[in-house]
Amino acid sequence: MTANVAVLDGNALAPSQPREHGKLKTFTLWGELAWQLGGDDGYELVAASDREGTSPGKDILAKLLERHGPAVVLLDEVVAYVRQFENGRSYKGGTYSSNLSFLQALTEAASRVPNAMVLASLPESKMEVGDQHGQQVLDAIQKIFGRIEAVWKPVGTDEAYEIVRRRLFGPVESDTARDQVCRAFADLYAQEADKFPAEARDGAYLRQLTASYPIHPEVFHRLYEDWSSLPKFQRTRGVLRLMAGLVHSLWRENSRDLLILPASIPLDDLDVRNELVKYLPAGWDPIIDKDIDGANAEPRRIDDDTPALGSLQACRRAARTVFLGSAPSVAEQKVRGVG
């Protein structure tokens, strides 16, 4: 069975700019929704409301979803769209109130139609919300969806691993090879128990290694627990953007690491470095150049002078690991950095 899908992207739609579909123009969210689900026939159901900028009732929207179902409605950046409407002003896309009324009618209509679903993403960080009006819009929309919503937040570490892994990598080609790598790491942590944290020896850690493969779970822990405490760091998008650049750099350099470790992060790659440093206070570039991963950094000098270390880039890799776990310290943290 194939579903009809409507995607309403708040960053792509403009309250004062109609969207053209051949000879037909849509002005509002509901007009665009109806056209995407049912073409000209679907649009006819809400044509008058679309031209007048008034929200159609839930009965009309339920009829739309039933007639052109199964239907999936994806709402992205809806706060970014609605916050453009000033109270008391009318736009071609309707008014502030009519858009909130539409969202309420849509959620109630979808709850009545068994083969219809509405999925909406809402921002978590204040930076994404914008100004005070943006926060007002978010509060209003959360209240609307809160009446009948089923909330899914990718805050669990296992879910976070899965999101990033699926976005950056294809399916694992050899489960056997993956399991051998993860088992080797787990066995090392058990054999050298006094050198690793207690949680690394737990049986659950092997499951974390398998779930996050080919990225070591420590990378995720540091990013989601430490770096996400920084004001501008976005938990999902920030991690995805960083990891995409990091993976590309390692692929370009033909890295042979069995897992992507904190030690694997190529801080000598300016793109990767800049993606991390931009979240930190000023002054980190010279620290990285001198003490971590610059061309003349002390760890590199030690590696070059000591063949046993240099063959593994041991000092540079240790410095990278300490950086990932120590750099994002904030005032609220009682214990800063890693031992």
C-alpha positions, -999 to +999 in steps of 0.1 A: +000+000+000+013+034-010+006+065+011+001+100-001+027+122+016+026+160+021+057+178+033+052+213+047+087+229+052+084+261+071+117+274+058+106+268+022+071+284+025+065+321+028+034+338+043+033+365+016+045+344-014+020+320-030+033+287-045+025+280-081+014+245-093+008+250-130-022+273-133-031+268-096-017+288-067-017+279-031-015+306-004-017+289+029-004+258+047-038+241+043-039+250+006-005+235+001-014+204+021-045+198+001-028+201-032+001+178-022-023+151-010-049+153-037-038+176-065-066+198-080-093+176-065-079+178-030-074+216-033-111+221-042-120+210-007-102+240+009-100+264-021-123+291-005-104+289+029-071+291+011-080+322-008-095+339+022-067+329+046-092+313+071-086+279+085-108+251+072-126+231+099-116+197+111-145+181+092-131+194+059-096+183+068-109+149+079-126+145+045-094+155+028-074+129+047-100+102+042-105+108+004-068+110-003-055+085+023-035+067+034-020+101+042+012+111+060+017+148+068+052+159+077+056+193+093+091+207+096+102+241+109+066+249+116+077+273+144+099+291+119+069+296+096+043+307+121+066+331+140+067+353+108+030+362+114+025+393+136-005+394+158-032+416+142-018+415+107-032+395+077-010+379+051-017+359+019-009+329+041-035+338+066-031+352+101-013+341+132-045+329+147-057+311+115-025+291+113-028+280+149-064+271+143-053+251+113-028+231+133-054+223+159-080+213+133-054+192+115-043+172+146-080+166+155-089+155+120-059+131+118-069+116+151-103+107+135-089+091+104-073+057+110-050+057+080-037+093+085-007+105+105+008+139+112+045+141+122+059+174+134+094+184+145+097+211+171+129+228+182+144+222+216+171+249+218+164+286+224+187+294+196+164+277+171+133+293+186+146+328+180+131+358+199+103+361+224+077+359+197+092+326+186+090+312+221+054+323+222+047+304+190+065+273+202+045+273+235+012+277+215+021+249+191+033+226+219+000+231+236-019+222+204+001+190+197+002+182+234-035+175+234-033+143+213+004+139+206+026+108+210+060+123+218+092+108+205+124+124+215+158+111+203+173+116+237+181+080+246+217+072+237+208+041+218+183+061+196+209+088+191+235+062+179+209+048+155+200+082+140+236+091+133+246+057+121+218+054+096+223+089+083+260+085+077+265+048+069+248+021+048+239-013+063+267-033+078+279-057+051+293-083+076+277-089+110+305-113+118+332-087+112+313-061+133+308-086+161+345-096+161+356-060+163+332-051+192+340-083+210+378-076+208+372-041+223+350-056+251+376-083+258+403-057+261+383-037+286+377-068+307+413-079+306+427-045+315+400-037+340+421-014+361+428+009+331+393+015+320+360+029+336+338+003+353+310+008+328+333-004+300+335-038+316+297-042+319+280-065+295+257-037+283+288-019+269+292-046+243+257-039+232+265-002+230+296-010+209+275-030+185+247-004+183+270+025+176+294+006+152+315+018+134+316+048+159+328+041+194+301+050+220+326+072+239+324+096+210+287+098+214+289+101+252+312+131+250+292+148+223+257+142+238+266+147+274+294+173+274+293+192+241+255+194+241+258+215+273+273+243+252+247+270+243+251+268+205+255+231+201+225+213+186+222+177+198+212+160+167+221+184+139+254+194+156+265+158+160+254+149+125+273+178+109+304+172+129+304+134+123+298+139+085+329+160+082+349+138+104+339+106+085+347+123+052+382+133+065+390+098+077+378+083+045+399+107+025+430+098+046+422+061+042+420+056+080+424+020+091+409+024+126+385-005+134+362+020+152+360+058+150+375+067+184+379+100+202+416+095+192+405+093+155+392+129+154+416+147+129+420+181+146+447+188+120+419+189+094+407+226+095+371+217+086+368+193+114+386+216+139+365+246+130+333+226+134+343+219+170+361+251+179+332+273+169+313+262+199+341+270+223+353+303+238+379+322+218+415+311+221+414+274+213+431+275+180+466+282+194+460+256+221+453+230+194+482+241+173+507+239+202+494+212+226+472+189+206+474+184+168+492+212+150+521+208+126+545+217+154+525+205+184+543+190+213+525+156+210+536+154+173+572+162+183+572+134+210+558+109+185+584+119+159+613+115+185+600+082+198+595+055+172+576+032+195+551+060+200+552+075+166+543+043+148+509+045+166+507+084+168+502+076+204+507+111+219+486+128+193+458+103+197+459+107+235+458+145+232+428+144+209+410+121+234+417+145+263+405+174+241+372+159+233+365+151+269+378+183+284+373+212+261+335+217+265+337+226+302+311+250+314+305+267+347+277+244+357+300+213+355+313+203+389+340+181+375+358+194+344+375+173+319+386+136+319+413+119+339 
